């Protein structure tokens, strides 16, 4: 791939299929959804969590609690920039969401080094004591710097460190697709 060249690796159909598979795996692994809470990491993880919640509702016939987590103050690459390490999590109506003794399924778009997930787990632990934390990601691109492994993966995409992944979702970007780009100077 040439520097700056984009290549599509998932289209709208592939994203939908990956999320459908993840939804079924979540229901199967947890023997239903009782006691489960879906928590999306801002920004795109929130929209993926809502899509998974809808698919799980269709499978189980019961709504699943869905929330969003802001980890800005927990990121190790943004400390000292005025962010505080106070966790913020709310359900879809904006009300505080309890995770105490729940099985939390943490949702993000891309798993790369693991640092975002580590920050999210730190934030969750400040909010309560979940029974367990599971991880669902649309894409796993490898290159972990921390011992973090997803429980549910839409697609494994081996990449080089000189490549970047861009997830576009209808709710934020006006379209659903995933592209890979060779970075300039890589």
FIMAR-414883 format. One line per 10 residues: for each residue x, y, z of C-alpha. Coordinates in steps of 0.2 Angstrom, whole numbers, always signed. Layout:
N
X/Y/Z | ...
***
This chain:
186
+0/+0/+0 | +7/+17/-4 | +8/+31/+8 | -9/+40/+10 | -18/+27/+0 | -35/+21/+8 | -42/+4/+7 | -59/-2/+13 | -59/-16/+24 | -77/-16/+30
-93/-10/+22 | -110/-7/+30 | -115/-25/+28 | -98/-32/+35 | -101/-20/+50 | -119/-26/+53 | -113/-44/+52 | -99/-42/+64 | -111/-34/+76 | -124/-47/+74
-111/-60/+78 | -105/-51/+93 | -123/-49/+99 | -127/-68/+98 | -110/-72/+107 | -114/-60/+121 | -131/-68/+124 | -123/-86/+123 | -109/-82/+134 | -119/-74/+147
-134/-86/+146 | -145/-72/+142 | -144/-54/+147 | -150/-53/+165 | -137/-44/+175 | -128/-37/+160 | -125/-19/+156 | -117/-13/+139 | -105/+2/+141 | -99/+11/+126
-83/+21/+126 | -85/+38/+119 | -87/+42/+104 | -90/+28/+92 | -91/+14/+106 | -107/+22/+112 | -115/+20/+95 | -109/+2/+93 | -116/-1/+111 | -133/+6/+105
-133/-5/+90 | -128/-20/+100 | -142/-16/+113 | -155/-16/+99 | -149/-32/+91 | -149/-41/+108 | -167/-34/+111 | -172/-42/+95 | -164/-59/+100 | -170/-59/+118
-186/-49/+117 | -180/-39/+132 | -171/-22/+132 | -153/-22/+139 | -146/-7/+149 | -134/+3/+139 | -123/+17/+145 | -109/+28/+139 | -92/+31/+147 | -81/+46/+146
-63/+41/+149 | -54/+57/+145 | -47/+61/+162 | -40/+43/+163 | -30/+43/+147 | -11/+42/+150 | -8/+52/+135 | -18/+67/+141 | -13/+69/+159 | -8/+86/+164
-20/+94/+150 | -33/+99/+163 | -43/+83/+163 | -48/+76/+179 | -49/+58/+183 | -67/+58/+188 | -77/+45/+179 | -93/+50/+171 | -105/+37/+165 | -124/+38/+161
-138/+28/+153 | -147/+33/+137 | -158/+45/+147 | -143/+54/+154 | -146/+47/+172 | -131/+39/+182 | -129/+21/+179 | -125/+8/+192 | -113/-6/+188 | -111/-13/+205
-112/-32/+204 | -116/-32/+185 | -108/-40/+171 | -101/-25/+161 | -98/-27/+142 | -86/-13/+138 | -88/-8/+119 | -76/+1/+108 | -73/+2/+89 | -54/-2/+88
-42/-12/+100 | -24/-7/+97 | -12/-4/+111 | -24/-8/+125 | -22/+9/+133 | -39/+15/+130 | -47/-1/+138 | -35/+1/+153 | -41/+19/+155 | -59/+13/+153
-57/-1/+166 | -49/+12/+178 | -64/+23/+176 | -77/+8/+178 | -68/+3/+195 | -70/+21/+201 | -89/+20/+198 | -92/+3/+207 | -87/-15/+208 | -94/-24/+193
-96/-43/+194 | -85/-45/+178 | -79/-34/+164 | -80/-41/+146 | -73/-32/+131 | -81/-31/+113 | -73/-22/+99 | -78/-20/+81 | -59/-22/+76 | -44/-29/+84
-28/-23/+75 | -15/-31/+86 | +1/-22/+93 | -4/-23/+111 | +6/-14/+124 | -4/-21/+139 | -11/-38/+142 | -28/-35/+136 | -38/-47/+126 | -56/-45/+119
-70/-57/+122 | -79/-52/+107 | -72/-46/+90 | -81/-41/+74 | -65/-43/+64 | -47/-46/+66 | -36/-35/+55 | -17/-37/+56 | -9/-21/+53 | +8/-13/+53
+12/+2/+65 | +13/+13/+50 | -5/+10/+46 | -20/+18/+53 | -38/+12/+54 | -53/+24/+52 | -70/+18/+58 | -85/+28/+51 | -102/+26/+58 | -118/+33/+51
-122/+42/+67 | -106/+52/+68 | -99/+52/+50 | -114/+49/+39 | -109/+32/+32 | -104/+15/+39 | -87/+9/+34 | -69/+5/+40 | -54/+10/+30 | -35/+7/+32
-22/+20/+27 | -3/+19/+26 | +3/+34/+36 | +14/+47/+27 | +33/+45/+31 | +29/+27/+37
***
